Amino acid sequence: MRSIKNEKNLNNKVILLRLDLNVPLNQGKISDTTRIDKILPTLNFLMRHETKIIILSHIGRPKGKIVNELSLKPIREDLQQKLNVKVKLIKDNIYKIKDKNFFNDFNEKILILENIRFYAEEEKNDHNFANHIASLGDIYVNDAFSCSHREHASIHQISKFLPSYSGLQLDLEVNALNKITSEITEPITCIIGGSKISSKINVIKNLIPKLNNIVIVGGMANNFIEYFGHNIGKSVKEKNCNKIVKEIILLSKEKNCQLIYPEDVLVSKNLNGLSQNKELSQIHSEEMILDIGPRTIKKITNIIDNSKTILWNGPAGYFENPNFAKGSTEIAKKIIENKKVNKVYSVVGGGDTVAFLNYLNVVDNFNFVSTAGGAFLEYLEGKKLPGITALN
């Protein structure tokens, strides 16, 4: 990929900048600005080079229709405040904007086109739609790694019509993932959670040959606990997954990758209850597993102590109830402790994991935290992402 950071002749150029500003909104207010904060370096870089910037982005899934609740208006306000420059939201129909000279009608250096998914052509990867958007700029920059697994017009098709570059945040994302997939410093450990094992089976299968340890936590660990003959009560589990579990166990043995799943757990009869530490043989039918136990925590933190590279995707328990946040908290603390003395390179990804780190206010204490969900996992599966291949 060509990175925009290496380009010198940018003065007065109109940059079409694709960002992922799909932040959570609560009654029109942004409840988590992580995705906005991460792209500020790219915007500041482009402003220092005296460019004119047109931002392309989306919120939610309006499915090609105008949905007022999914306007980028709150984004404009947040960006304007953080950048300390005027930012204008263009609500005009995109087809009424005929060429890049429309920039001359405004004093602002940054324009945002209204939610690009208000147009059905976007998700259809429409050739003519992409060509029309491209006619508004001189250069295209993709700084939306988390959308780059989508074959959409403003991610994929548009690169056919303009000189196309990666943005600073996309560079960081790809470099961080390369460090844990192809530029590995061993021992490498993957801590993986979430409730659905089937959604991550290909990630696990692709990573196991490269890993020294794979630690299964969260809801998917319940499938392993049950597979080995223990009662998991009312715990979350995915049905019909014994074949997948067996496949992971056999592959980890074949590739000499140590497989770790909980040895003891914290249980309760409901999500809002108090925690009780139990051995796997002691779980009752009316109980649910909601976190890993102290012996499992100690085992995982010892593994972290002996690792040079850590990939973490998925909390260890139901952290929304503080009684079941200890497993995830101790994992985070141990990674941070080792990162501070340069003993480990850590990459964290996935919406729930990032939400947990925000809850602890420790996002900046890891080498790299990815806000990408699907793109993060598909990259780890070894898949080619349309948004990345379009820049090659």
N, C-alpha and C positions, 0 to 999 in steps of 0.2 A: 504494500500500500504506500501511496505517497501521503506524507503527513503535511498538514497545512503549516505546522510549526517550522518547516524547512523552507517555506516559500518566502522570497524577499520582496517581489514586486506585487504588493497587494494594495498600495495606496489608491484610494478612491474607487476600488473595485466593489461591485455589488455582490455580496456573499449570500447565497441561499444556504442557510444553516439548519439542518435537520436535527432537532433535539427531542429527547423524551422528557416532556414536562407533565407526564401523566401522574400528577400528584393526587393524594386523597383529599377530597373536599367534604366539608361538613357544613351544610347550609351556606355555601358560597365562600367559606373560609378554608384556607389550606391548613391541614392538620399535621403534615410532615413535609418539610421543605428540602429533604435530603437530595432529591433529584435535581432541584434547582441549584442548590449550593455547589453540587459537583461540576456543573457546566460553567460556572462563573469564570474560571481561568481561561476558557476558550473565548468567551465574550470579551474579557479584558484584553486578551492577546489581539483579537481582531480590531478592537477600538484603538489600541496603541498603534496599529498599522494603518489607521485612518481609513478603514473600510466602511462601507454602508452595509448594514446587516438586515436580512429578511429572515425571520425565524419561522420555520415550519414545524408544527407539533400537533399533538392531539391530547384529549382527555376522554377516557371512557370509551364506550362503544355505541355511538349514536346511529351506526348502520346507515350512513349516507343521508341522514336527515338532520335538519337544524334542531338542536335540543338546547334551549337557553341555559339550562342548568349545567351544561357541559362547555360553556364558553371559556375562553382563555383569559377573560378579564381579570380574575384574581392573580393569574400568573404575571400579567403585565404590571399590576400594582406592586407585586413582590419584587420583580426584577428592577423596576424603576427605583425602588427604595434601596435595594442592595447595590446597584451599579452607580447610583447617584447621577443618572442621566435620564433624559426624557425618552420614554418608550411608548410607541403608539400601536394600538390594536386596530387592524384594518378589518372591518366587518363587511366590506363590499363583497359581492359575488366575485370569486376569483376570475371568472371568465370576462368580467367587465374591465379588468386590469389588462391593458394591451401590451405594454412593454416596460422595461426597467426605468424609463424616464419618469414613471409615476412617482419615483422617489423625490423628484424635484418639487413636488407639491407640499412637502413636509419639512419642518425644521429638525425633526427627530433623526438621530443616526441609527436607531433601531426600530424596525417595524415588525409586528407579529401578525401573520395572516391568521384569521380565525380558524378554529379547529379543523384540521385537514381532513378528518374523518366525517365531516358534514357532507363530504362529496363521496358518493358511492364509487366513483372511479378510482379513488385512492386504494381501497382494499382489493379492487379488481386488477391492480397493477396496469392501469390503462395507459397505453402508449401515447395517445394524443393529450391526455391530461398531464402526463409527465412532461411532454414537450412544451405545453403551454406554461407550466410552472417554471421550467428551465429558461424560457424566454424572458423571465423577469430578472435574471441575474447573469453574472459573468463567471462565477465559480460556485461549485457545489461542495459543501462540507458535511459529512455525516459524523455527528457526535452523539449518536443515539444507539450505542451498542445494544441496549436492552430491547430495541425494536428490530435489530438487524437479522433476526430469524424470520422476519415477515417479508414476503415477496410483494411489497406495496409500492405504489408509484413513486412516493417521495423518499423511498429507501433504496429501491432496486432499479426501476425503469429510468429514473431521472439521470442516472450516471451516464446514459448513452448520449446525452445531449450537451454535456458541459464537462470541462476539466474537473475531475472529482478527487477529493482528498478526505483523509480521516482527520477528525478533530483531536484535541489534546486528551479528552477524557476517554475516547474510544481507544487511543493509543495505549493509555494506562491500563485499560481493561484487558486488551489483547495481550499486552506484555505480561501482566500478572497471571493470566491463565496459561500463557506459554511456560511460565516458570514452574507451574505445577503439572504440566502435561508433557513438555518436551525438554525443558532445561532444568531437570530435577536435581535437587540436592538431597540425597538420601541420609537417613531414613525419612520416608514420607508417610504421613498418616492422613487418612480421610475420615472425618467424623460426619456421618450422614444421618439425617432424621426426616421428619415429615410423616404423614399418615399413610401415604400410598406408595407401596414398594414397587408397584408395576410402572409408575411414572418415572422411576429412577433406575429401573433394572438395567437399561442400556448404558447409563452413566457408570453404574457399578461395574458392569462387565467390561467396559472400556478402560476403567481405571485400575481394576485389580492387578493386571499384569505389571503396572507401573508402581504399585503401592507396596509398602512393607506391612502396614496395618490398615484395616478398615473397621471402624467402630460404628455399630448400628445402634441408634438411640431413637427416642420419640415413638410415635405410633407404630412405625414399621418394625420396631424391635419386638413388639407384641407377637407378630407373626413368627419370629424366631423362637421366642419363649414357648409359644404353643406348639411349634413344630417339634421341640425337644421334650414334649410330653407334659407340660405344666398347664394348670388351669389359669386362665387370664381373666376370669369373671366377666364383667361388663366392659372390659377395656376396648378401646378403638382398635380395630384390625381390618385388614382388607381380605375379603373372601376369596377362596379358591387360589391361594398363593403358595401352597406347599411345593409345587413344581418349581416356582421361581426361587424359593428359599433353598431348596435342594441344589439347584443350579449354582447359586452363589456359593454355597458351602463347598461343592465339588471344585468349582473354579478357583476359589481361594486356596484350597489344598494343592491343586495342580500347579498354581503359580507361586506357591510358598508365601502367601500373603496371610498374616495372622488375622483371623476374624474374631471380633469381640462383640458380644451382646450383653445386656445387663445380667449380673449375678444376684443382685438384690434390688428391690424397688420400693418406692413410696406409693401407698394406695390410699383411697378414700371411697366412700359410698356415693359421693357426688362431687361435681367440679368445684363447688364452693366450700368443701369440707376441710377438716384438718388432715394433716398427713400422718401416716403410720408406716414405719419401716418394716418390711417383710422379706423373708426368704421366698424364693420362687415356689417352693413346695407348700407355702402357708396361705396362698391367696384364696379367698372365699368367692363363691359365685356372685355375691351381691357387690363385690368390690371392683374398682377399676384402677389400673396402673396409670399414674400421672407424673411420675418422675423416676429417675434412677436413684438407687440407694447409696449410702456412704462407702460401702466396699467397692461398688462399681465406679464411683467418683474417684476413689484412690487409684484404682487400676488405670483409668483413663488419664488422670493427671500424670501418673508415672510414665505412660506411653508418650504423652506430650513432652515430658522432660527429656526423653530419649529420641525425639524427632527433630529433624532439621527443617522440614517443610510440613505445613498443616493446611488442609482444605477443610473448611467447616460449612456444611449446608444443612440446616435444620436444627431447631432447639432440642434439648434433651427431655423436656417435659412441658407440662401445661403451665407456662410461666405467667400467664394472665392472673393466676392465683399465686401470690408470693410464697405460699406453703409448698409450691411445686416448682420453684424457680432455682433452687439450690444447685441442681445438676448443671444447668446451663451457666449459672453464675460462676461456679467453680471452674468449669471448662474455660470460660472467658478470662477469668483471673489468671489462670495458669499460662494460657497463651500470651497474654499481655506481659506477664512477669518475664517470660523467656524472650519475648520480642524486645523488651527494653534493654536486655543485655546482648542483643543480636545473636541469640542462640537458635532462633527459628524465623522462617519466612512464612507469614500467615495470610491466607486469602479466605475471605468470608463472603458467602453469597446466599441469596434467597430472601424473599420478603419477610418471612417470619423471623429469621435470624437477625436481619437488619433492624426490624422493629424491636427485638429484644435488646440489641446493643444500644439502640436509641433510648430505650427504657432505662438502661444502666448508665447512659451518657458516656459511652466508651468507644464510639465509632472510630474516632481518630487514633485509637491505640493499636490498630492493626495495620499491617503493611498495605493491604488493599481490601476494601469493602465494596462489593458489587451490588448495585440496586437492580441488576437485571435478573429476571426470573427464568423464563423460557429460553432466552438466548444463552444465558449462563449454563444451563443444563445441556442444551443442544451442542454448545461448543465442547463441553466436557465429554459428550457422547462421541465426539469426533466428527460430527456433521459439519458440512460446509454451510455457512450462513449466507443467504442471498445478499444481505447488505454489505458483507465483508468481501465476497467474491466480486461484487460490482465495483469495488474500489481497486481491485488488483490489476 
